[in-house]
Amino acid sequence: MYRPSSADPFCVERPYQIPGLSGSELASARLRRLSRGETISEPGRPEIVGYVVSGVVKLVTFSPDGRTNIIAVIEAPSFFGRLFGINAEFTIEAASDVVLACFDRDAFEREIARSPQLEHRIHVENLHQLDEAHERITVLACQTIIERVATYMVLRLLSAEARGVAGSSTAPIIHVPIDRRDFAAYLGTTVETVSRSIQALVRRGTISVIDSANIRLLRRRDLFAIARQDENDLLDIVRSRARHVHDRKLFVAGDHGDQDAGYRYAAE
């Protein structure tokens, strides 16, 4: 069992076992709870492999002038971290309150060598994150910020519809998993510009804002027109991701409580 020392920044109070994994070293992970904005890993720290049980993490770099550049956003359920001696050159932060399962990298690599099924799942995870990078490129290729905002919303909408979680078919909900500041950094612009773009969509009657994380779509055709995207082309991207979704559910988690969650305490 991986038992970090008290000086280990990834140590938590109690070890947990995670259903669905074999191997004594891998089956007991350290469950870590962090608040939004906390650093999970950064260059120079010991490398770990993590699994986002709930919440969202972001991969970031920092410009010399202090600006934050978001490389990727990783939502639950998903892995993060580098394997096989490759060290990350970016910082990993909690973009929301998160629950993470953290593994010792060496133990995780040994388990991959023993388990073709786990190796396959890691491969699928990498393909999924590559699909997400393709989506990001599609968003950043837009010429104006309002097009980027609309394209991001369209991709989130199509993904939610593919998973059956978009809500009403006449007024579906688009969920934005990161706060406005991170959303602006993800789109390569400022908070003020994003806010103006969203308000422009509201004034057009295209969307209505439910809260900071949820937007109701009122005029689907208008959103696609503003994004200047072909729905069939975007569906091809989303369908590629959808094929990987069931393989990515590596862990079964409950409500993350001590007794009622899908986790159980590992034997001491």
N, C-alpha and C positions, 0 to 999 in steps of 0.2 A: 504494500500500500504506500502511496505517496504521502509522506508526512513532512511538510515543509517545517523548517525551524521557525522559532518565534520571530527571527529577524527577516524571514522571507516576506516580501511585501504582498504575496498572494495567499498568505496563511489566513484561514478563518477559524472559527472556534471548533467546528465539528466536521468530520468527514461524512460524505454522503455516498451512497451507491446510486447508480443510475440504471434503471431497467433497460434492457435491450442490448447490452454490451456484454461480451465475454471477456475473461481475463482478469485475474485478481488485481493487476496493476492499473488497468483501465477502468474497471468497474467501480472503483472508488475514486471519486473526484472531489475536489474542494469547491463547495458551493460558495460563491462570493456575491454579496449584495453591495451595489455602489449607487451613489446618487448622481444625477445629471452633472456633467462637467468634471467628474473625477477622472484621473488618468489611470488607465488599466495597464498599459505597457508603453515604453518609449525606448529609443535607441540607447544602448548602454546598460539596460536592465537585463536580468536573466530572461531568456526567451521562454514563452509558454505557448501552449495550444489551448484555445478557449472555445466554448460553445455557448451561444447566446440562448439562454432558456426563456427569458422574457426581456422585452425592452429593445433598445437600439444602441449600437455602438458606431463610431465613426473613425475612419482612418484619416489622419491629418498631417500636413507639413506646415511649417511656418516660414513666411517670407522674411528677409532681412529687416523689412520695415514693420514687422509685427503682425502682418495680415495672416489669417488662417486660411489654408487651402484644403478643402475637403476632397480627398482622393476617392473615398467610397463610403457608403452607408450600408451597414450590415444589420438586418432585422432578424429577430427570432422567427423560426429556429434556424441557426446557421453557425458554422465554424468561423474562427479567425485565427491568425497566427501563421508562422512559417515553419517548415519542416526541413529535415535533412541538412542541417548545418547552415541554412540560409537565414541570415539575420535581417530583420525588418529595418528599413530606413525611415519609418514614419512612426508617429505616435498614435496610440489607440486610446480613445476617450469614450466615456459614457455619454451618448447623446440624449439619453433619458435615464430615469431610474431603471437599473438593470439587475437581473439575476444571471450570473455566469457560472458555468461549470468549468473549472480550470484544471488542466492536466500538466504534469511534468512532461516536457517534450521528449526526453529520451524514452520514458515509459510508453508514451503514445506511439513513437516510431517502432518500438519493439512489437507492440500489438499489431500495428499495420503489417509488419513483416510476417506475422503469424496468421493474420485474418484477411483472406481475399475479399470477404464481404465488406469489411471496413475499408479496405483499399479502394474498392469499387465506390463506396459512398463518398469517400474523400474526392475521388475523381469526379463524381457527379456534382459535388459541391463546388469544385473548381469551375466546372462548366457553367453552373448556375451563376457564379460571380462574374464569369466572362460575359454571359448574357446581360447581366446588369451593367457591365462596362459598355457594352454595345448601346444599351438604352441611354446611358449618360452621354455618349458621343452624339447620339441622335438629338438629345436635348441641347447640347452645347453648340451643335452645328447650326442652330436657328440664328437668324440674323438680328432679331430684336429680342429684348427681354420679355415682352409680353408673349411672343411666340414660344420662348423657352418655358415660361410659366404654363402656357396652355398645353404644350407638348408633354411636359411633366405630368400634368393632370390627366391628359388623355391616356398616357401609359399606365398611370396608377388605376384609372378607371377600367381599362381593358384587362389588367391583371386581376383586379378585384372581381370582375365579371367572370373571368375564366375560373376563379376559385369559388364562385358563388357567394361572395361576401359583400357585394355592392349594395345590397338593400333593394329598395323599390326600383323597378325597371323604368318607371316614368320620371323619378327624381332620385337617382342613385347618389350615394355618398362617396366622396373622394377623400381618403384619409392621407394626411401628410404627417409622416412619423417623426419629423424633426421640427424644432422651433424655427421662428422666422429668421433669426440670425444665421442659423445653420443652413436654412433653405436658401438664403441669399448667397452664402459662400458656395453652396453646391451648384448654384446657377451661374456663379462667376460675376456677381453684381453686388449691389448694396441693399441693405434692409429697406431703405426709403424707396428705391426703384421697384423692388418686389411689391411693397405695399401699394404703390401707385398702380402697378399692373393689375393687382387683385381688385382694387377699387374700380378700375376701368371695366373689368369683367362684370363686377357687380352692377355698375351703372348701365351696362348694356343689357342686363337681365340674363346673362349667360349662366351665372352662378349666384348663390347666396352663401354667406359665411355663417356657419353654425357656431363654431368656436375656433380657436387658434389651430386646431389639429384636423378639423373636419369641414368639408365644403360640400354643399348640395348642388348638383348639376341640374340646371333648369332648361338649358337649350343645348342639346348634344351636338346638333349639326353646326351650330355657331362656334362651339369650342373647337371642333375639328377645322373649321374654316379659319379661325384665328391662328391655330397651330400650323396651318398650311401643310397638313400631313394627310396621307392617304390611309384610311382606316385599315384596309387589307394589308398594306405593308407593315403597319405597326402590329397587326394581329399575328403576322409571321414571327415577329420578335417575341411577342408574349407567349405564343404557343410553344416556342422552343423552351422557354422557361417552365411552362406548365408541365412539360413532360418530365421535368426533374423533381417536381415538388414532392411527390409521394416518397421518393427515395431519400429526400432530405430530412424526413421526420425520424431522425435517428433515436431521439430520446422521447420518452413519454413523460410529460410533467403534469402534475395536478395544479393545485392553487398555490404551491410553494410554501405551504404551512409546514410546521414541524411534524405533525402527526397525520394530517389529511392529504398531504401532497403525494405526487407519484414517486417521490423519493423515499428512501428508507435509510436509516442510519447504518453505516458500515460497522462491521464487527471491530471492536477495539483490538 
